[in-house]
Every structure is written in structure tokens, then in C-alpha cells.
Amino acid sequence: IGEPGTQLTMRTFHIGGAARLREQTTVEAKNTGTAKLRNVNTVKDKNARLTAVLKGVAELDFGTFDDSHIDLFGDAYEFLCEADEPLLDALRDRLGLTGAKEGCGTGDCGACSVVVNGRLVCSCLVLAAEADGAQIKTIEGLAHGETLHPLQQKFLEHAALQCGVCTPGFLVASKELLDRNPNPSEDQVRYWLAGNLCRCTGYDKIVKAVLDTAREMNAK
């Protein structure tokens, strides 16, 4: 990357075991013929990125190599993370926010749902480095102190949870739905929650809890 002896001030990361960056050191890459690295921006740029070309068939963009800054519930947090570390792992392991669950790791179950800059996403599919500067909402911000959000209360009243693994994702997704559509129909609720899977309740209780929440909140 760059000329020999170029000094880099980026944190350690790995790309397929073929290369490593160390703080204040140059790049060390194994000459295996299977990977090469090239600089696509100036290294001093905060948003400098590296593109790895693996066997000439794929380009991987690993985002920023700086420490990430995110906004959680209006509070700023800063943390260091690996270049390929999912946002879910950073939330759970680095920030101690264990509400979001890993059910599949492939974005199929919705148990790790969070809201990033107003968009509902599966945090297992978002790189933590991509969240730099983002505003993030997780299940931890739903209640106000000891007072449950109406959605949480209705989930309890309707017995819309059993094992609880999927519940945080359903609550986050349902809250986002009601923020966008305060008076959804049953079909709209079912369509919106189609990306969240539950193997316990059969969905009916969850849908009824969301509809009951909407009626109660609209009546106030």
C-alpha cells in the first residue's frame, strides 16, 4: 500500500489471514499470490479505505479504519472494533447492550433488529465500522426507566412471548411500524413483521399485541 516504508496509524485488522495492519507500522502481506492490497484513498483521510482483491474476482470494502462514534438514545458512544465485526457484536460485547439477540447471523430471523438512522436493519448484517456517526435505537431504549413502553406491556398482557429470544427484535420492529403508521391494519402488521421469526407463539398473539397497542395509544 503506497510506497515502501509508508507509516500507517490504523488499528489492527485481518483480511483472510493474508495481510495485517499494525499501529505505526507498515503493511505486512504474505506473498502467496492469492491476495493483494491497494490504497484507494489517502491514508491520512479519516475515511481512507482499503480494497482487497482476492484472486481477482472480488473487491471487499471494509469501510473506515478509525474508531467508531455512534449515538445511542441521544448519548454518544465511542469504541474500537475489528474491520469485519458486525454491529450486533459491537453492541453486545463492546457496549454491553445485550438486548439484541443473534438468532441466525444471516439476517433471516430479525432477532437482532435495531434502527440505524431511522431504518430498521438486522445488526448482524451491518458492520460496526459502517455505523460510525450513526444514530442507533435498540431495545434498551424502549422503556422509560421502570415504566414499560405500551408495546412491552401489551406483549405481557397478550402472552406474546415465550422463550424471549425473538422478542427484542419484534418489539423494535413493532415500535418502528407504529412510529411510521400509528393505526395499521392486521395485514399491515403481519406484512411489516414478516422479517421477524418466532417458533413459540404462532404470531397471532404478537399481532394482537401490536394492534391493541395501536388502539390504546390512539385513544389517548
SEZALUM-351194 format. One record per residue (C-alpha): x, y, z; residue in one letter. Coordinates in nm, 2 decimals, always signed. Example, Ala and Ser with C-alpha at 12.3 -4.5 7.8 and 13.67 -1.06 7.14 Angstrom:
2
+--------+--------+--------+--------+
:     xx :     yy :     zz : residu :
+--------+--------+--------+--------+
:  +1.23 :  -0.45 :  +0.78 :      a :
:  +1.37 :  -0.11 :  +0.71 :      s :
+--------+--------+--------+--------+
END
This chain:
220
+--------+--------+--------+--------+
:     xx :     yy :     zz : residu :
+--------+--------+--------+--------+
:  +0.00 :  +0.00 :  +0.00 :      i :
:  +0.17 :  +0.32 :  -0.11 :      g :
:  +0.55 :  +0.34 :  -0.12 :      e :
:  +0.77 :  +0.11 :  +0.09 :      p :
:  +0.80 :  +0.24 :  +0.44 :      g :
:  +0.48 :  +0.43 :  +0.44 :      t :
:  +0.36 :  +0.47 :  +0.80 :      q :
:  +0.01 :  +0.39 :  +0.89 :      l :
:  -0.18 :  +0.49 :  +1.21 :      t :
:  -0.47 :  +0.25 :  +1.17 :      m :
:  -0.57 :  -0.02 :  +1.41 :      r :
:  -0.51 :  -0.39 :  +1.36 :      t :
:  -0.73 :  -0.58 :  +1.12 :      f :
:  -0.72 :  -0.90 :  +0.92 :      h :
:  -0.82 :  -0.99 :  +0.56 :      i :
:  -0.83 :  -1.36 :  +0.51 :      g :
:  -0.51 :  -1.41 :  +0.70 :      g :
:  -0.32 :  -1.26 :  +0.41 :      a :
:  -0.24 :  -0.92 :  +0.54 :      a :
:  -0.22 :  -0.73 :  +0.87 :      r :
:  -0.20 :  -0.36 :  +0.96 :      l :
:  -0.03 :  -0.26 :  +1.29 :      r :
:  -0.03 :  +0.08 :  +1.46 :      e :
:  +0.26 :  +0.29 :  +1.34 :      q :
:  +0.39 :  +0.01 :  +1.12 :      t :
:  +0.39 :  -0.08 :  +0.76 :      t :
:  +0.18 :  -0.34 :  +0.59 :      v :
:  +0.30 :  -0.69 :  +0.61 :      e :
:  +0.14 :  -0.91 :  +0.34 :      a :
:  +0.22 :  -1.27 :  +0.27 :      k :
:  +0.33 :  -1.32 :  -0.09 :      n :
:  +0.11 :  -1.61 :  -0.16 :      t :
:  -0.03 :  -1.49 :  -0.49 :      g :
:  -0.39 :  -1.52 :  -0.35 :      t :
:  -0.43 :  -1.16 :  -0.22 :      a :
:  -0.31 :  -0.81 :  -0.29 :      k :
:  -0.39 :  -0.48 :  -0.13 :      l :
:  -0.41 :  -0.13 :  -0.29 :      r :
:  -0.48 :  +0.21 :  -0.14 :      n :
:  -0.79 :  +0.37 :  -0.28 :      v :
:  -0.77 :  +0.70 :  -0.07 :      n :
:  -0.50 :  +0.89 :  +0.11 :      t :
:  -0.41 :  +0.71 :  +0.43 :      v :
:  -0.44 :  +1.03 :  +0.63 :      k :
:  -0.80 :  +1.08 :  +0.53 :      d :
:  -1.03 :  +0.97 :  +0.82 :      k :
:  -1.24 :  +0.79 :  +0.56 :      n :
:  -0.95 :  +0.62 :  +0.40 :      a :
:  -1.04 :  +0.28 :  +0.27 :      r :
:  -0.86 :  -0.03 :  +0.15 :      l :
:  -0.98 :  -0.25 :  -0.12 :      t :
:  -0.88 :  -0.61 :  -0.11 :      a :
:  -0.88 :  -0.80 :  -0.44 :      v :
:  -0.90 :  -1.17 :  -0.37 :      l :
:  -0.78 :  -1.38 :  -0.66 :      k :
:  -0.90 :  -1.11 :  -0.89 :      g :
:  -1.27 :  -1.20 :  -0.86 :      v :
:  -1.40 :  -0.99 :  -0.57 :      a :
:  -1.35 :  -0.65 :  -0.41 :      e :
:  -1.42 :  -0.61 :  -0.04 :      l :
:  -1.48 :  -0.26 :  +0.10 :      d :
:  -1.41 :  -0.26 :  +0.48 :      f :
:  -1.52 :  +0.10 :  +0.55 :      g :
:  -1.34 :  +0.33 :  +0.78 :      t :
:  -1.04 :  +0.21 :  +0.99 :      f :
:  -1.09 :  +0.47 :  +1.26 :      d :
:  -1.26 :  +0.42 :  +1.60 :      d :
:  -1.64 :  +0.44 :  +1.56 :      s :
:  -1.86 :  +0.70 :  +1.71 :      h :
:  -2.23 :  +0.63 :  +1.74 :      i :
:  -2.53 :  +0.79 :  +1.91 :      d :
:  -2.74 :  +0.56 :  +2.13 :      l :
:  -3.07 :  +0.71 :  +2.27 :      f :
:  -2.91 :  +1.06 :  +2.24 :      g :
:  -2.59 :  +0.97 :  +2.41 :      d :
:  -2.26 :  +0.95 :  +2.23 :      a :
:  -2.05 :  +0.63 :  +2.25 :      y :
:  -1.71 :  +0.56 :  +2.11 :      e :
:  -1.55 :  +0.22 :  +2.06 :      f :
:  -1.28 :  +0.03 :  +1.87 :      l :
:  -1.38 :  -0.27 :  +1.66 :      c :
:  -1.25 :  -0.51 :  +1.40 :      e :
:  -1.29 :  -0.42 :  +1.04 :      a :
:  -1.52 :  -0.72 :  +0.98 :      d :
:  -1.70 :  -0.70 :  +1.31 :      e :
:  -2.09 :  -0.69 :  +1.29 :      p :
:  -2.27 :  -0.41 :  +1.47 :      l :
:  -2.45 :  -0.68 :  +1.67 :      l :
:  -2.12 :  -0.80 :  +1.82 :      d :
:  -2.01 :  -0.44 :  +1.90 :      a :
:  -2.34 :  -0.36 :  +2.07 :      l :
:  -2.33 :  -0.68 :  +2.28 :      r :
:  -1.96 :  -0.73 :  +2.35 :      d :
:  -1.82 :  -0.38 :  +2.35 :      r :
:  -2.11 :  -0.17 :  +2.48 :      l :
:  -2.28 :  -0.43 :  +2.70 :      g :
:  -2.62 :  -0.39 :  +2.52 :      l :
:  -2.73 :  -0.75 :  +2.51 :      t :
:  -3.09 :  -0.70 :  +2.43 :      g :
:  -3.05 :  -0.77 :  +2.06 :      a :
:  -3.00 :  -1.14 :  +2.00 :      k :
:  -2.82 :  -1.34 :  +1.74 :      e :
:  -3.07 :  -1.60 :  +1.61 :      g :
:  -2.92 :  -1.68 :  +1.27 :      c :
:  -2.63 :  -1.45 :  +1.18 :      g :
:  -2.76 :  -1.42 :  +0.83 :      t :
:  -3.04 :  -1.16 :  +0.85 :      g :
:  -3.32 :  -1.41 :  +0.83 :      d :
:  -3.48 :  -1.41 :  +1.18 :      c :
:  -3.49 :  -1.05 :  +1.28 :      g :
:  -3.39 :  -1.12 :  +1.64 :      a :
:  -3.11 :  -0.86 :  +1.62 :      c :
:  -3.32 :  -0.58 :  +1.48 :      s :
:  -3.21 :  -0.23 :  +1.56 :      v :
:  -3.29 :  +0.11 :  +1.40 :      v :
:  -3.00 :  +0.29 :  +1.23 :      v :
:  -3.06 :  +0.64 :  +1.12 :      n :
:  -3.43 :  +0.58 :  +1.10 :      g :
:  -3.40 :  +0.25 :  +0.91 :      r :
:  -3.49 :  -0.09 :  +1.06 :      l :
:  -3.19 :  -0.33 :  +1.00 :      v :
:  -3.06 :  -0.66 :  +1.11 :      c :
:  -2.75 :  -0.57 :  +1.31 :      s :
:  -2.58 :  -0.90 :  +1.22 :      c :
:  -2.56 :  -0.78 :  +0.86 :      l :
:  -2.42 :  -0.43 :  +0.93 :      v :
:  -2.05 :  -0.37 :  +1.00 :      l :
:  -1.98 :  -0.18 :  +1.32 :      a :
:  -1.75 :  +0.05 :  +1.13 :      a :
:  -2.03 :  +0.14 :  +0.89 :      e :
:  -2.22 :  +0.28 :  +1.19 :      a :
:  -1.97 :  +0.55 :  +1.25 :      d :
:  -2.16 :  +0.87 :  +1.33 :      g :
:  -2.50 :  +0.69 :  +1.31 :      a :
:  -2.79 :  +0.73 :  +1.54 :      q :
:  -2.90 :  +0.39 :  +1.67 :      i :
:  -3.20 :  +0.27 :  +1.86 :      k :
:  -3.20 :  -0.07 :  +2.04 :      t :
:  -3.45 :  -0.25 :  +2.26 :      i :
:  -3.27 :  -0.09 :  +2.57 :      e :
:  -3.42 :  +0.25 :  +2.48 :      g :
:  -3.78 :  +0.14 :  +2.46 :      l :
:  -3.88 :  +0.16 :  +2.82 :      a :
:  -3.85 :  +0.48 :  +3.03 :      h :
:  -3.68 :  +0.38 :  +3.35 :      g :
:  -3.90 :  +0.13 :  +3.53 :      e :
:  -4.20 :  +0.23 :  +3.31 :      t :
:  -4.26 :  -0.01 :  +3.02 :      l :
:  -4.34 :  +0.11 :  +2.67 :      h :
:  -4.71 :  +0.03 :  +2.58 :      p :
:  -4.58 :  -0.23 :  +2.34 :      l :
:  -4.39 :  -0.41 :  +2.61 :      q :
:  -4.69 :  -0.40 :  +2.84 :      q :
:  -4.92 :  -0.54 :  +2.57 :      k :
:  -4.68 :  -0.82 :  +2.49 :      f :
:  -4.70 :  -0.93 :  +2.85 :      l :
:  -5.08 :  -0.90 :  +2.86 :      e :
:  -5.13 :  -1.10 :  +2.54 :      h :
:  -4.86 :  -1.35 :  +2.64 :      a :
:  -4.69 :  -1.26 :  +2.31 :      a :
:  -4.36 :  -1.41 :  +2.42 :      l :
:  -4.23 :  -1.74 :  +2.55 :      q :
:  -3.86 :  -1.82 :  +2.52 :      c :
:  -3.79 :  -1.45 :  +2.45 :      g :
:  -3.51 :  -1.48 :  +2.20 :      v :
:  -3.71 :  -1.32 :  +1.92 :      c :
:  -3.90 :  -1.07 :  +2.15 :      t :
:  -3.65 :  -0.77 :  +2.13 :      p :
:  -3.65 :  -0.78 :  +1.75 :      g :
:  -4.03 :  -0.79 :  +1.74 :      f :
:  -4.06 :  -0.50 :  +1.98 :      l :
:  -3.81 :  -0.29 :  +1.79 :      v :
:  -3.97 :  -0.36 :  +1.46 :      a :
:  -4.32 :  -0.30 :  +1.60 :      s :
:  -4.22 :  +0.03 :  +1.75 :      k :
:  -4.08 :  +0.14 :  +1.42 :      e :
:  -4.40 :  +0.04 :  +1.25 :      l :
:  -4.62 :  +0.24 :  +1.49 :      l :
:  -4.39 :  +0.54 :  +1.45 :      d :
:  -4.45 :  +0.53 :  +1.08 :      r :
:  -4.81 :  +0.41 :  +1.08 :      n :
:  -5.00 :  +0.48 :  +1.41 :      p :
:  -5.31 :  +0.29 :  +1.30 :      n :
:  -5.20 :  -0.01 :  +1.10 :      p :
:  -5.44 :  -0.29 :  +0.98 :      s :
:  -5.38 :  -0.65 :  +1.07 :      e :
:  -5.25 :  -0.72 :  +0.72 :      d :
:  -5.00 :  -0.43 :  +0.75 :      q :
:  -4.88 :  -0.55 :  +1.09 :      v :
:  -4.83 :  -0.91 :  +0.95 :      r :
:  -4.65 :  -0.77 :  +0.64 :      y :
:  -4.42 :  -0.54 :  +0.84 :      w :
:  -4.32 :  -0.82 :  +1.08 :      l :
:  -4.27 :  -1.08 :  +0.81 :      a :
:  -3.89 :  -1.04 :  +0.86 :      g :
:  -3.91 :  -1.15 :  +1.22 :      n :
:  -3.94 :  -1.52 :  +1.30 :      l :
:  -4.09 :  -1.68 :  +1.61 :      c :
:  -4.11 :  -2.05 :  +1.68 :      r :
:  -4.31 :  -2.03 :  +2.00 :      c :
:  -4.62 :  -1.81 :  +1.99 :      t :
:  -4.75 :  -1.87 :  +1.64 :      g :
:  -4.76 :  -1.49 :  +1.56 :      y :
:  -5.13 :  -1.43 :  +1.64 :      d :
:  -5.06 :  -1.31 :  +1.99 :      k :
:  -4.78 :  -1.09 :  +1.87 :      i :
:  -5.01 :  -0.93 :  +1.60 :      v :
:  -5.29 :  -0.88 :  +1.85 :      k :
:  -5.05 :  -0.72 :  +2.10 :      a :
:  -4.93 :  -0.47 :  +1.83 :      v :
:  -5.29 :  -0.39 :  +1.72 :      l :
:  -5.40 :  -0.34 :  +2.09 :      d :
:  -5.11 :  -0.11 :  +2.15 :      t :
:  -5.21 :  +0.10 :  +1.84 :      a :
:  -5.57 :  +0.13 :  +1.97 :      r :
:  -5.46 :  +0.23 :  +2.32 :      e :
:  -5.21 :  +0.49 :  +2.20 :      m :
:  -5.46 :  +0.64 :  +1.95 :      n :
:  -5.72 :  +0.66 :  +2.23 :      a :
:  -5.50 :  +0.89 :  +2.44 :      k :
+--------+--------+--------+--------+
END
